[in-house]
Amino acid sequence: MFILLDTYRKRFNRNFLLKPILLTVTIGVAVSMMAQDTDPCDTGIDLYKSRKYSAAIPYLTKCYQQGDQDYAANFYLGLSYYKLKDYDKAVEYFKAAIRLKPMDYDPYAFLSKTYILQGKTKEAIETATKGTDIAPENPNAHMRRGWCHYKSSMFRAAIDDFDRVIVLEPDNALAFNNRASCRFNAQNIMDASDADKKMCLQDYQKALQLDSTLHNAWRNMGLLSGFMGKPGKGLEYIEKSKSLNPIDPLLYVYASKLYLMLDKPDEVIKIAREQDALLGKDYRMWMEEALAWQMKEAYSKSDALFLKVFRSGKKKAGDALYEYLKNAALQKNEDAAVSRIEMLYDFGYFKNIRKYYAFKKEKAFWYLKNNKAWKKWTNKINKQEKSVPEN
C-alpha cells in the first residue's frame, strides 16, 4: 500500500510541475498568434496616439507597403513625420491621403499648416481654401485659413476668416483673440486710430471672457492699454500674462515699453537684467534698455546697445541706428550726427515714408539745420522721398 501511495504521489508531482510549463507555452503561442493577426496600421495609429511617433512609422510604413491605397496609413504617416518635423515627408503623405479621400477635410488642414512651417505661404493659403470649399460650415476650416492669412501678413483677409468663424461659433475664444491680433499687427498699433484700438481691445476682452488663460491676449492688451493712455493698467495686464507664461520674451519687452511711458527707466534696466537671466540675450530687450539709458542721458551705454542691435541684423536694426543718430543730436555732437545720418541713409532707412516723416518732425535734429554737411544729407533724403511709395 505504501508503494502504491508513493507512486501516485510522484505522478501527481510530475503532472503538477508540467502544468505551469504547458500554460506558459500555451500563452506564448497565443500571444504569437495575436501578434501575427494584429493589423500593423492599428498598431501604428495606437503608437502615434501614445506620442511614440518614431515607433509608429515602421508599422504604418508596413501597412502602406501592403496596400498604398490605405488612407489611414498615409494620413498617420503624414502626422508622424509632421510631429518629427520632417516636413517634406509629411507633405508627401498628406498629399497621398488627399488623393485617396479628396473630400476629407483633415489632410488639407495639416498640409496647409506644414506649408506655413516650410515658408510656402502661397501653397498654404491655396490648400486651406480647398479645405473651406470642402467644409464651408466647419469653423476649424476657416480658422485654419485665417491662420495661414495671418502668418502671411494678410491681416484683412485673416479678419474676414475669423469673422466667419465667429458667425459659425459665436463662443470661440480663439477667433476673437486672433481677430484682435490681426488688428494689433496690421499696422503699428501705436499709430492706429482710436476706433481701431478700441475694436482691438474689445476683441481681446471678449476672448478673455470666454477663456481667461489666453496669455497673449493679456500681454497684448497690456501694451494696447499703454498706447490708449493707461500704462499703469497695462502693467496689471502684463502681470496677469506673466502668471500664465513667465517665459514669454515679449512680456519683458512690453513691460519695458510701459515703464518708459511712465518715465521709469530704472525699472526697464531692472527688467532687462531679469529677462537676460531667465531667457538669455534678446535684441528687443537691448533696444528697450538702450532707450532707458538714453532717457537717463547715459549716452555711451545707450550707443553701445543701439549698435549691438544694429549689428545683430534683426528687425529693429534700422530703428536702433536711428536712435544712435538721435543720441548724437541730443549731445549736440554735430560731427557724429553727420556721420550717423550717412550710415542711416546708406542703410535705406528713409525709404519707409512713415519713418521719413517721423524724422522730419523730430525736434532733436532742428538745431542742425544750418550745418552744411547735415543739409547735404537732408537734401539727398528729400530727393529720395519723392520717389518713395507709401509704406
C-alpha positions in Angstrom: 0.0 0.0 0.0 2.8 2.4 0.8 4.4 1.6 -2.5 1.1 2.5 -4.3 0.8 5.8 -2.5 4.4 6.7 -3.2 3.9 6.0 -7.0 0.7 8.1 -7.0 2.5 11.0 -5.3 5.3 11.0 -7.8 2.9 11.0 -10.7 0.9 13.9 -9.1 4.0 16.0 -8.6 5.2 15.4 -12.1 1.9 16.5 -13.6 1.6 19.4 -11.3 5.0 20.7 -12.3 4.2 20.3 -16.0 1.1 22.4 -15.8 2.9 25.8 -15.5 5.2 24.8 -18.4 2.3 23.9 -20.6 0.4 27.0 -19.5 3.4 29.2 -20.4 3.8 27.6 -23.8 0.1 28.0 -24.5 0.2 31.7 -23.6 3.3 32.2 -25.7 1.7 30.6 -28.7 -1.5 32.6 -28.2 0.5 35.9 -28.0 2.4 35.0 -31.1 -0.8 34.3 -33.0 -2.3 37.6 -31.8 0.8 39.4 -32.9 0.6 37.8 -36.3 -3.1 38.8 -36.5 -2.6 42.4 -35.3 -3.1 45.0 -38.1 0.2 47.0 -38.4 -1.9 50.0 -39.2 -3.8 49.8 -36.0 -0.6 49.3 -34.0 1.0 52.3 -35.8 -2.0 54.5 -35.0 -2.0 53.4 -31.4 1.7 54.3 -31.1 1.0 57.7 -32.8 -1.7 58.4 -30.3 0.7 57.5 -27.5 3.1 60.1 -28.9 5.6 57.5 -30.0 6.0 58.9 -33.4 9.3 57.3 -34.5 8.0 53.9 -33.3 4.7 54.3 -35.2 6.4 54.9 -38.6 7.7 51.3 -39.3 4.2 49.9 -38.6 2.5 52.5 -40.7 5.0 52.0 -43.5 4.4 48.2 -43.4 0.7 48.9 -43.7 1.3 51.3 -46.5 3.5 48.8 -48.4 0.8 46.1 -48.0 -1.5 48.4 -49.9 -0.7 52.0 -50.7 -4.4 52.8 -51.1 -4.8 52.8 -47.3 -5.9 56.3 -46.4 -5.3 55.9 -42.7 -1.7 54.7 -43.2 -0.9 57.8 -45.4 -2.6 60.2 -43.1 -0.9 59.0 -39.9 2.4 58.7 -41.7 2.0 62.4 -42.6 1.1 63.2 -39.0 4.1 61.2 -37.6 6.6 62.9 -39.9 4.9 66.3 -39.1 5.4 65.7 -35.4 9.1 64.8 -36.0 9.5 68.0 -38.1 10.3 66.1 -41.3 8.0 68.4 -43.3 9.0 67.2 -46.8 7.9 63.6 -45.9 4.8 64.9 -44.1 3.7 66.8 -47.3 4.2 63.7 -49.4 1.9 61.6 -47.3 -0.7 64.3 -46.7 -1.0 64.7 -50.5 -1.3 60.9 -50.8 -4.2 61.0 -48.3 -5.9 63.7 -50.2 -5.7 61.8 -53.4 -7.4 58.8 -51.7 -10.1 60.9 -50.0 -10.3 64.3 -51.7 -13.4 65.2 -49.7 -11.9 64.6 -46.3 -11.0 67.9 -44.6 -8.3 66.8 -42.1 -5.4 66.3 -44.5 -6.0 69.8 -46.0 -5.7 71.3 -42.5 -2.4 69.7 -41.7 -1.0 70.1 -45.2 -1.6 73.9 -45.1 -0.1 74.1 -41.6 3.0 72.2 -42.9 3.4 74.6 -45.8 3.4 77.5 -43.4 6.2 75.9 -41.4 8.1 75.5 -44.7 7.6 79.1 -45.5 5.4 78.3 -48.5 2.6 80.8 -47.8 1.0 80.7 -51.3 0.6 76.9 -51.2 -0.6 77.1 -47.6 -3.4 79.5 -48.5 -4.4 77.6 -51.6 -4.6 74.3 -49.6 -6.6 76.0 -46.7 -9.0 77.5 -49.3 -9.7 74.0 -50.7 -10.4 73.0 -47.1 -13.0 75.7 -46.7 -14.6 74.7 -50.1 -15.0 71.1 -48.8 -16.2 72.1 -45.3 -17.8 75.6 -45.6 -19.7 75.1 -42.3 -16.7 73.9 -40.4 -15.4 76.7 -38.2 -12.0 74.9 -38.0 -11.6 75.2 -41.8 -12.0 79.0 -41.7 -9.8 79.2 -38.6 -7.0 77.4 -40.4 -7.2 79.6 -43.4 -7.3 82.7 -41.2 -4.2 81.4 -39.5 -2.5 81.0 -42.9 -3.5 84.5 -43.9 -2.2 85.8 -40.6 1.1 84.1 -41.0 1.4 85.6 -44.5 0.7 89.1 -43.0 -2.6 89.3 -45.0 -4.4 90.7 -42.0 -7.5 92.0 -43.7 -8.2 88.5 -45.3 -7.5 86.9 -41.9 -10.0 89.1 -40.2 -12.6 88.0 -42.8 -11.9 84.4 -42.0 -12.1 84.9 -38.2 -15.4 86.9 -38.8 -16.8 83.7 -40.4 -15.6 81.5 -37.5 -17.4 83.8 -35.1 -20.6 83.6 -37.2 -20.4 79.8 -37.1 -19.2 79.5 -33.5 -20.0 82.7 -31.5 -18.3 81.5 -28.3 -14.9 80.7 -30.0 -12.4 82.5 -27.8 -9.5 81.9 -30.3 -11.4 83.6 -33.1 -11.9 86.8 -31.0 -8.2 86.6 -29.9 -6.9 86.1 -33.4 -9.1 88.8 -34.9 -7.7 91.2 -32.3 -4.2 90.1 -33.0 -4.7 90.9 -36.7 -5.7 94.5 -35.8 -2.8 94.6 -33.3 -0.3 93.6 -36.0 -1.9 95.1 -39.1 -0.1 98.4 -38.5 2.0 99.9 -35.8 -0.7 99.8 -33.1 0.7 102.9 -31.6 -0.3 104.8 -34.7 -3.7 103.2 -35.1 -6.8 105.2 -34.9 -8.7 105.4 -31.6 -11.5 103.4 -33.2 -9.2 100.6 -34.3 -7.6 100.5 -30.9 -11.0 100.3 -29.3 -12.1 97.4 -31.6 -8.9 95.6 -30.8 -9.3 96.0 -27.1 -13.0 94.8 -27.2 -12.0 91.6 -29.1 -9.3 90.8 -26.5 -11.7 91.4 -23.7 -14.3 89.1 -25.3 -11.7 86.4 -25.8 -10.7 86.6 -22.2 -14.3 86.4 -21.0 -14.5 83.1 -22.9 -11.1 81.8 -21.9 -9.1 83.7 -19.3 -6.0 81.6 -19.9 -5.0 83.2 -23.2 -1.8 84.7 -22.0 -1.0 86.6 -25.3 -4.4 88.4 -25.0 -3.5 89.7 -21.6 0.0 90.6 -22.9 -1.2 92.5 -26.0 -4.0 94.2 -24.1 -1.3 95.5 -21.7 0.6 97.3 -24.4 -2.6 98.4 -26.1 -3.7 100.0 -22.8 -0.4 101.9 -22.7 -1.0 103.3 -26.2 -4.5 104.3 -25.1 -3.0 106.4 -22.3 -3.2 103.8 -19.4 0.3 102.4 -19.0 -0.4 101.6 -15.3 -3.4 99.5 -16.2 -1.3 97.9 -18.9 1.2 96.7 -16.4 -1.5 95.0 -14.5 -2.4 93.0 -17.6 1.2 92.2 -18.2 1.5 90.7 -14.7 -1.6 88.6 -15.4 0.0 87.3 -18.6 3.3 86.7 -16.7 1.5 84.5 -14.2 0.3 82.3 -17.1 3.5 82.2 -19.1 6.6 83.7 -17.5 9.0 82.6 -20.3 7.3 84.7 -23.0 10.1 87.2 -24.1 7.6 89.7 -25.4 6.3 90.2 -21.8 9.5 91.8 -20.8 9.7 94.0 -23.9 6.1 95.2 -23.5 6.6 95.9 -19.8 9.7 97.9 -20.6 7.7 100.0 -23.1 5.1 100.7 -20.5 7.7 101.8 -17.9 9.3 104.1 -20.5 5.8 105.7 -21.0 5.8 106.2 -17.2 9.3 107.8 -17.3 10.8 105.0 -15.2 14.0 104.0 -17.0 15.4 102.2 -13.9 12.6 99.7 -14.0 13.4 99.0 -17.6 17.1 98.3 -16.7 15.9 96.0 -13.9 13.6 94.1 -16.3 16.5 93.8 -18.8 18.6 92.0 -16.1 15.7 89.7 -15.1 15.0 88.8 -18.7 18.6 88.1 -19.5 19.0 85.8 -16.5 15.8 83.9 -17.3 15.8 83.7 -21.1 19.2 84.9 -22.4 20.1 87.7 -24.6 17.4 89.2 -26.8 17.9 92.1 -29.3 14.4 93.5 -28.5 15.4 94.0 -24.8 18.7 95.5 -25.8 16.6 98.1 -27.7 14.4 98.9 -24.7 17.4 99.1 -22.3 19.2 101.4 -24.7 16.2 103.7 -24.7 16.2 103.6 -20.9 19.9 104.7 -20.8 19.1 107.4 -23.4 16.3 108.7 -21.0 18.9 108.7 -18.2 21.3 110.6 -20.6 23.9 107.8 -20.3 24.7 108.1 -24.0 27.8 105.9 -24.1 25.9 102.9 -22.7 22.9 103.7 -24.9 25.1 104.0 -28.0 26.8 100.6 -27.3 23.4 98.9 -27.1 22.0 100.6 -30.2 25.0 99.5 -32.2 24.6 96.0 -30.8 21.0 95.8 -32.1 22.1 97.3 -35.4 24.9 94.7 -35.9 22.5 91.9 -35.0 20.8 92.4 -38.3 17.5 91.9 -36.7 14.2 93.6 -37.4 14.9 96.6 -35.2 18.3 97.3 -36.8 17.2 100.4 -38.6 15.3 101.8 -35.6 18.4 101.3 -33.5 20.6 103.2 -36.0 18.0 106.0 -36.0 18.2 106.3 -32.1 22.0 106.1 -32.4 21.8 109.2 -34.6 19.4 110.8 -32.2 21.9 110.3 -29.4 24.5 112.3 -31.3 21.9 115.1 -31.8 20.9 115.1 -28.1 24.5 115.6 -27.2 24.9 118.4 -29.7 27.7 116.4 -31.4 27.3 117.7 -35.0 30.2 115.7 -36.5 28.8 112.5 -35.0 25.3 113.3 -36.2 26.5 113.9 -39.8 28.4 110.6 -39.8 25.5 108.7 -38.4 22.9 110.2 -40.8 25.2 109.0 -43.6 25.0 105.5 -42.1 21.3 105.7 -41.9 20.9 106.9 -45.5 23.1 104.0 -46.8 21.0 101.6 -44.7 17.9 102.7 -46.7 16.0 103.7 -43.6 14.3 106.7 -45.2 12.7 104.6 -47.9 9.9 103.9 -45.4 7.7 107.0 -45.8 6.4 106.8 -42.3 9.9 106.8 -40.9 10.9 109.7 -43.2 8.1 111.9 -41.8 8.9 111.0 -38.2 12.5 112.0 -38.9 11.3 115.4 -40.4 9.3 116.1 -37.2 12.0 115.1 -34.7 12.9 118.3 -32.7 16.2 116.9 -31.7 17.5 117.5 -35.2 16.3 121.0 -35.7 19.3 122.7 -34.4 21.4 121.1 -37.1 19.5 122.8 -40.0 22.4 125.3 -40.5 25.1 122.7 -40.6 26.3 122.4 -44.3 27.1 118.7 -44.2 23.8 118.0 -42.5 21.9 120.0 -45.1 23.7 118.0 -47.9 22.3 114.7 -46.5 18.8 116.0 -45.7 18.6 117.3 -49.3 19.5 113.8 -50.6 16.9 112.3 -48.3 14.3 114.8 -49.6 15.0 113.9 -53.2 14.8 110.3 -52.4 11.5 110.8 -50.7 9.8 112.0 -53.9 10.3 108.5 -55.5 9.3 106.6 -52.4 5.8 104.8 -52.5 3.6 104.9 -49.4 4.6 102.2 -47.0 
